[in-house]
Amino acid sequence: MQRRGFVQQLAAGACGAAVPGLFRPDDLDAIRRAGARLTGTAQEAATDEEFWREIQQAFSVNRTITNLDNGNVCPSPRIVTEAMVRYTWEAEDSPAFMVHEVLERQAGGLYERLATLSGCSPDELALTRNATEALHNVLLGVPLKAGDEVLTTAHDYWGMLDALEQRRDRDGITLTMIPVPVPTTSLDQLLAAFERAITPRTRLILVSHAVNLTGQLFPVRQLCEAAHRRNVQVVVDGAQTFGLLDYKITDLGCDYFGTSLHKWLLAPIGTGLLYVRRDHIASTWPLMPGPAGGRGTMFKFWNLGTGSPAPFLAISEAIAFHNGIGAARKEARLRYLTRYWTDKARDIPGIRFLASFAPEMSCGIATFQLGDVNPDALRQYLLERYSIVVQSMSTRRDPAIKGLRVTPNVYTTLDELDRFVGILHDVGRNGIPKPPG
């Protein structure tokens, strides 16, 4: 199937999602009932295909397309999309009144739910449009002067590194990127690399909880403890773990945390979250100036002008869906799906994974190389010939990173993974077929 055909399929799927009656108001109740019958551990639930069929049916995804690129943006379950549509229509009744007097006032309850999910106080949180916006508030807003050092790695997200490089060029800070081996052998290896790099000039550390390029997890809690002993603050990029791993933000012990809620939490596209520890709020400058009365509060980070509240209000339904599954079960299922396909792919000639699958090293994200097969060419072949969506991963900052990232989700079926692995086996034996003519 050529690119045009793939786009037509996407359009057909989108039209199908808009058909009246497709949304099932009892989705969440069905999931809760299915979860209530589970009595075993999260690991036992991970392989209960009857339970996960209930979860799969809560999505309106187009099954002619196999989306294994959920580390980018995840589709929302029907109840989330339906809620966003409902809030959008409510705003149309009388936009100025509904947006500013009614819908925005409902955000208080949302902050309470996010605080419960995060393990912190509501007044330490701000809604943003994505992890990049959340973390740019911090990386460009933390007080630093010329000569102050920021530590990070070449594997951190390009948008955050771009922000730090701009600050280096604008403010004269020193930016030090710690090399990360691919694959990494242990978390102790990563922790030791950071501890060795801290100097008397180090003021801030940026670390990804999970690297988007490879899925490699970092020992964030231990790193925060080591940094705080040296009076160094820590910023955590949690875009690839919030809603994937079973943890609270406050479990990490970090000073700042940013994430995209439209990834693993399955909230609407264009929703994110910023956490700033209470004693750092007043000293951190926002990207956009807030009102004078809010300069000491988290409200200053959400002062973006007029916008639709609908995507943000629908986060509540995403939280309810997440809790209906159970965070531990969700993490266990995504670990299981990744191990399911990677175990079947291990004997493909030339395959190499860029992170370990030990539980402390990665979860739900796997990046691989396949001999001398060009990753971009393989991605295009999977897309155009089989309608399978994966992500090419590379970075100019580390040539060792070059491969395809595979990120299934709770709606992914085992049949879809079997088909994907079967195609990889064929490519491993025969290469990518040349186009006819």
C-alpha positions, 0 to 999 in steps of 0.5 A, a space after each residue: 500500500 502506497 502513502 496515499 492509500 495509508 492517508 486514505 485509511 487514516 481519513 476513513 478511520 477518523 470518519 468512522 470515529 465520528 459516527 453517532 452511536 460509536 461511543 459507548 458510555 459504559 466503557 469505563 463501567 465495563 473496565 471496572 467490572 473486568 478489573 474487579 474479577 481479577 484476584 491475582 497479581 499485576 503480573 498475572 493480570 498482564 497475561 489475562 487476554 480476556 481482561 485486555 480484550 475489554 480494554 482494547 474494545 474501549 478504543 476506536 482505533 482503526 485496526 487496518 493500521 497497526 500503531 506501534 508508535 505510542 511513545 510519540 502520541 497515544 490515542 485516547 479511549 472513547 470516553 476521553 474523546 467523547 468528553 472533549 467533544 462534549 466540553 467543546 460543544 458546551 463552550 459553544 453555547 456562550 464562549 466567553 461565559 462558558 470558557 471563563 466562568 464555567 469550564 475553567 472553574 472546573 479545573 480545580 477538581 482536575 488539579 485535585 485528581 492530578 495531585 492525587 495521581 502525582 502524590 503532591 499538592 495541587 498548588 505545585 502543579 500547572 497544566 501545560 500543552 506538552 512536556 516541552 512547554 512544561 520543561 522549557 519553563 524550568 530550563 529557561 526560567 531557573 536563575 542561572 548566571 554565566 559560568 554556572 554548569 548544567 549537567 545532562 546527557 546527549 540522549 536527552 530529548 532534543 527539544 530540552 537540549 536545544 533550550 539549554 544550548 540557547 541558554 548557553 549561547 544567551 546567558 553564558 552557562 556551561 552545558 556538559 553532556 555526559 556520555 551514555 553507553 549503548 546499551 547500558 550495563 547497569 543503573 549504577 553505571 549511569 549514577 556513577 557517571 553523573 556523580 563523577 561529573 558534578 563540580 562546584 560549578 554545577 547548579 542543575 541536572 536535567 535527566 530523563 526518567 526514560 530516554 525517548 531514543 532507547 527506552 533506557 531508564 535512569 536511577 532518578 531517585 538515587 541521582 536526586 539524593 546524590 545531587 541534593 547532597 551537593 546542593 544541585 537541583 534536578 529537573 526530570 523529563 517524565 514524558 516517557 514514564 508518567 502513566 506508564 510506570 506505577 509511581 508518584 512524582 514525589 517518589 522521585 525526590 526531584 525539584 522539577 518534573 514535566 510530562 506530556 499527558 497525551 502519551 501514556 496517560 491517554 489524555 487528549 493531544 495537547 495536554 501536559 503537566 509541570 511540577 515545581 517543588 513549592 520552595 522553587 516556585 517563586 524563583 522560577 520565571 515563566 515562559 510567558 509573564 503572568 499577572 502580578 498577583 500570581 507570580 508566586 504561584 503555579 498559575 503563572 506557568 499556565 498564563 497562555 491567553 485564550 484557549 479551549 479548556 476542553 482537552 484539559 477538562 477531559 484529562 479527568 476521564 483519562 485519569 478515571 480510565 487509567 485508574 480503572 485499569 490500575 497503574 500496576 496492571 498497566 505497567 505489567 501489561 506493557 512490560 509483557 507486550 514488549 517482552 512478548 515481541 522481543 523474545 520472538 525477535 531475538 533470533 532474527 539475524 543481525 538484530 540488536 536492542 539498544 537497552 536491556 529488558 531487565 525490569 529496572 532498565 526499561 519498560 514498554 519501549 524497545 529500540 532495535 537495529 537490524 544488521 545493515 538495514 537502514 532504519 528509515 528505509 525499514 520504517 517506510 517499508 513497514 508503513 507503505 507495505 503493511 500499514 505498521 507505524 513505528 518510529 525512526 530514532 537518531 540524534 546528531 549528538 550521538 551517532 550510536 543511536 540509530 534504529 527503530 523504536 517500537 512502543 505498543 499500548 494497552 489496545 495492542 493485540 498479540 496478533 498484531 505483534 505476531 504479524 510485525 515480528 513475522 515481517 521482521 524475520 522475513 526482512 532479516 532473512 531476505 532484506 527489504 524487497 526492491 520496488 518493482 520496475 
